[in-house]
Amino acid sequence: DEKTMAGDVEDIPIRSLVQTEINAYREAMRAKNLTLHCDLDDTVWGQADREQLEKLVAILLDNAVSYANESGSMRIRLRGRKDHFTLQMENTCETLPDVPAEKLFERFFRADKTRYQSEGKSGIGLSIAKAIVDAQGGTIEANYLPENRICFTVKI
């Protein structure tokens, strides 16, 4: 089923890790004509498993790019305190899912079952993201915002 998501914890420059993952998605963002707004605190470091954190950020970016509307926008915020950080990933979308936001983290759930079936999307990305965050001792939540925006907030 799912193996444990906890691994080697180390002190990580979170901003650098997030920026690297953003750079990996720049072409996909350009292809959808997405506007990206970044507000990344330069001094954020955190204790986490680097590999799992990279996977978490990649899942959230992939989800945002996949579900953002054409010519929409994305906003990524990173803030930190001494030993905690908060990462928020927000994107516009054509329509918000017609289910409670917490349902998005259920395994195999897809808000739009027909839209991404041909792309091989399985509906497990956000459930994996939640498992990673849980293993790191953090929290993840989704919130629907006005003007068809959704925001995922990770606190570790």
C-alpha positions in Angstrom: 0.0 0.0 0.0 1.9 3.1 1.2 5.4 2.9 2.8 6.3 5.2 5.6 7.0 8.7 4.4 9.4 9.6 7.2 13.1 9.4 6.2 16.3 11.2 6.8 15.6 14.5 8.5 18.1 17.3 7.8 18.3 21.1 8.0 17.1 22.3 4.5 17.1 25.7 2.9 13.3 25.6 2.0 13.3 28.6 -0.3 16.0 27.0 -2.5 14.2 23.7 -2.6 10.9 25.4 -3.6 12.6 27.6 -6.2 14.2 24.6 -7.8 10.8 22.8 -8.1 9.2 26.0 -9.5 11.9 26.2 -12.2 11.1 22.6 -13.2 7.5 23.6 -13.9 8.2 26.9 -15.8 7.7 25.4 -19.2 4.3 23.9 -18.2 3.3 27.3 -16.8 4.3 29.0 -20.0 2.3 26.4 -22.1 -0.9 27.4 -20.2 0.0 31.1 -20.2 -0.1 31.2 -16.4 1.1 34.2 -14.4 3.2 33.3 -11.4 3.5 35.5 -8.3 6.2 34.3 -5.9 6.7 35.6 -2.4 9.4 33.5 -0.9 11.1 34.4 2.3 14.9 34.1 1.8 15.7 33.0 5.2 13.4 29.9 5.6 15.1 26.8 6.7 13.4 23.7 8.1 13.9 20.2 9.5 12.5 17.7 7.0 13.3 14.8 4.7 14.6 16.5 1.6 13.4 13.9 -0.9 9.9 13.8 0.5 9.7 17.6 0.7 10.8 17.8 -3.0 8.1 15.3 -3.9 5.5 17.3 -1.9 6.3 20.6 -3.6 6.3 18.9 -7.0 2.8 17.4 -6.3 1.4 20.7 -5.3 2.9 22.5 -8.3 1.7 19.7 -10.7 -1.8 20.0 -9.2 -1.8 23.8 -9.5 -0.6 23.8 -13.1 -3.0 21.0 -14.1 -6.1 22.5 -12.6 -5.3 26.2 -13.3 -7.4 27.7 -16.0 -5.8 28.8 -19.3 -4.2 32.3 -18.8 -4.9 32.0 -15.1 -2.6 32.7 -12.2 -0.6 31.0 -9.5 0.7 32.4 -6.2 3.3 30.7 -4.1 4.1 32.1 -0.6 6.8 30.8 1.8 7.1 32.1 5.3 9.1 30.7 8.2 9.9 31.0 11.8 12.6 29.5 13.9 11.8 25.8 13.3 8.5 26.0 11.3 7.5 27.1 7.9 4.3 27.7 6.0 4.0 27.1 2.2 0.9 28.3 0.4 0.2 27.4 -3.2 -2.8 29.1 -4.8 -4.2 29.0 -8.3 -7.2 30.1 -10.3 -9.4 27.5 -11.9 -12.4 27.5 -14.2 -14.7 26.2 -11.4 -14.2 25.1 -7.9 -14.9 21.4 -7.0 -18.4 20.8 -5.8 -17.2 18.9 -2.7 -15.9 19.9 0.7 -12.2 20.8 0.3 -11.0 18.1 2.7 -12.3 15.5 0.2 -9.5 16.5 -2.2 -7.0 14.6 -0.1 -8.9 11.2 -0.4 -7.1 8.6 -2.4 -8.2 8.3 -6.0 -10.5 11.3 -5.8 -10.5 13.6 -8.8 -12.7 16.7 -8.9 -13.1 16.4 -12.7 -13.0 12.7 -13.6 -13.3 13.2 -17.3 -10.9 16.1 -17.8 -7.6 14.3 -16.9 -8.4 10.7 -17.5 -6.7 10.7 -20.9 -3.5 12.2 -19.2 -3.1 9.3 -16.9 -4.0 11.2 -13.7 -4.8 8.7 -11.0 -6.2 11.0 -8.2 -3.6 10.0 -5.6 -1.3 13.0 -5.7 -2.9 15.0 -2.9 -3.3 11.9 -0.8 0.4 11.3 -1.1 1.0 15.0 -0.3 -1.0 14.6 2.9 0.9 11.4 3.8 4.2 13.3 3.4 3.1 16.2 5.5 1.7 13.9 8.2 5.0 12.0 8.3 6.8 15.3 8.8 4.6 16.2 11.7 2.8 19.0 9.8 -0.6 19.9 8.5 -2.0 20.5 5.0 -5.4 22.0 4.2 -7.2 23.3 1.1 -9.5 26.3 1.0 -11.8 27.6 -1.6 -11.4 31.4 -2.2 -13.5 33.9 -4.1 -13.1 34.3 -7.8 -12.6 30.6 -8.4 -9.3 30.2 -6.5 -8.1 27.4 -4.4 -5.2 27.5 -1.9 -3.3 24.7 -0.4 -1.5 25.5 2.9 1.3 23.3 4.3 2.6 23.9 7.8 5.7 22.0 8.9 
